[in-house]
Each structure stands twice: as structure tokens, then as C-alpha cells.
Amino acid sequence: MKRCFQQSVWLYAMAALLMLGMPSCAPAGDADVVKEVVKLLKAQVGEQVVLAYIQREGVPAKLSADQIVDVKKAGASEVVILALM
């Protein structure tokens, strides 16, 4: 009985650690992708290069309204904004 209890505690502890390690929202790198896209746009890098960068780095899990506005202000076309979504 004691062994069963110890195994249950261990399983719950492992499950809790796994859940803590999982992102509950956008991964930390998502904001970096948006910031880098803004940097590329401000440097007037071509749209195809920006799209290739997004494809290589991955799409953010969830783009906020503020991020969309920042990207648009930096000169993004609708194609680039949609690629980020």
C-alpha cells in the first residue's frame, strides 16, 4: 500500500513538472521573431526575404493586435502580416 502511494505521488509530481515546462501561451521566441521581422522591414529588406525568414523561423503561436500594428507601422504588406498569423 505504501509503495502504491509513493508511485502515485511520484506520477503526480512528474506530471506537474511536465506541465510547468509546457508553454501556456506563445513560446518565448515568438516575440523575437516579430521583433526581427520589424527590424528587417525597417531596413527595407525585400518582401520575399522577409517571407523566407518567417518560413525559416516559424510562425508565432498567437500574434497580438499590438504586434500586428508594430509590423504594419514598420512597412509590412498584408502578405507579410498574414504569413505571421
C-alpha positions as CSV (number, residue, x, y, z in Angstrom):
1,M,0.0,0.0,0.0
2,K,2.8,2.4,0.9
3,R,4.6,1.6,-2.3
4,C,1.4,2.3,-4.3
5,F,1.1,5.7,-2.6
6,Q,4.7,6.6,-3.3
7,Q,4.3,5.7,-7.0
8,S,1.1,7.9,-7.2
9,V,2.9,10.8,-5.6
10,W,5.8,10.3,-8.0
11,L,3.5,10.2,-11.0
12,Y,1.7,13.4,-9.9
13,A,5.0,15.2,-9.3
14,M,6.3,14.2,-12.8
15,A,3.0,15.3,-14.4
16,A,3.2,18.7,-12.6
17,L,6.8,19.2,-13.7
18,L,5.9,18.4,-17.3
19,M,3.0,20.8,-17.2
20,L,5.2,23.5,-15.8
21,G,7.7,23.0,-18.6
22,M,5.0,23.4,-21.3
23,P,4.2,26.9,-22.5
24,S,0.8,28.1,-21.6
25,C,0.9,30.8,-24.3
26,A,3.3,31.8,-27.1
27,P,6.8,30.4,-26.7
28,A,9.5,32.9,-25.7
29,G,10.9,33.0,-29.2
30,D,7.7,34.3,-30.7
31,A,8.2,37.9,-29.7
32,D,11.8,37.7,-31.0
33,V,10.5,36.6,-34.5
34,V,8.2,39.6,-34.6
35,K,11.0,41.9,-33.4
36,E,13.3,40.6,-36.1
37,V,10.7,40.9,-38.8
38,V,10.2,44.6,-37.7
39,K,14.0,45.0,-37.9
40,L,14.1,43.6,-41.4
41,L,11.2,45.7,-42.6
42,K,12.8,48.9,-41.2
43,A,16.0,48.0,-43.1
44,Q,13.8,47.8,-46.2
45,V,14.6,44.2,-46.8
46,G,12.6,42.8,-49.7
47,E,9.2,41.1,-49.0
48,Q,10.4,37.7,-50.3
49,V,13.4,37.8,-47.9
50,V,11.1,38.6,-45.0
51,L,8.7,35.8,-46.0
52,A,11.6,33.4,-46.2
53,Y,12.8,34.5,-42.8
54,I,9.3,33.9,-41.3
55,Q,9.1,30.5,-43.0
56,R,12.5,29.5,-41.6
57,E,11.9,30.8,-38.1
58,G,8.3,29.7,-37.7
59,V,5.0,31.5,-37.2
60,P,4.3,32.9,-33.7
61,A,1.7,30.9,-31.8
62,K,-0.5,33.9,-31.5
63,L,0.1,37.4,-32.9
64,S,-1.3,40.2,-30.7
65,A,-3.0,43.3,-32.0
66,D,-0.1,45.4,-30.8
67,Q,2.3,43.2,-32.7
68,I,0.2,43.5,-35.9
69,V,0.2,47.3,-35.6
70,D,4.0,47.3,-35.0
71,V,4.7,45.2,-38.0
72,K,2.3,47.3,-40.2
73,K,4.0,50.5,-38.9
74,A,7.3,49.0,-40.0
75,G,6.0,48.8,-43.5
76,A,4.7,45.2,-43.8
77,S,2.4,44.3,-46.5
78,E,-0.8,42.2,-45.9
79,V,1.1,39.2,-47.3
80,V,3.8,39.5,-44.6
81,I,1.2,40.1,-41.8
82,L,-0.8,37.0,-42.9
83,A,2.4,35.0,-43.0
84,L,2.9,35.8,-39.4
85,M,-0.5,34.6,-38.5
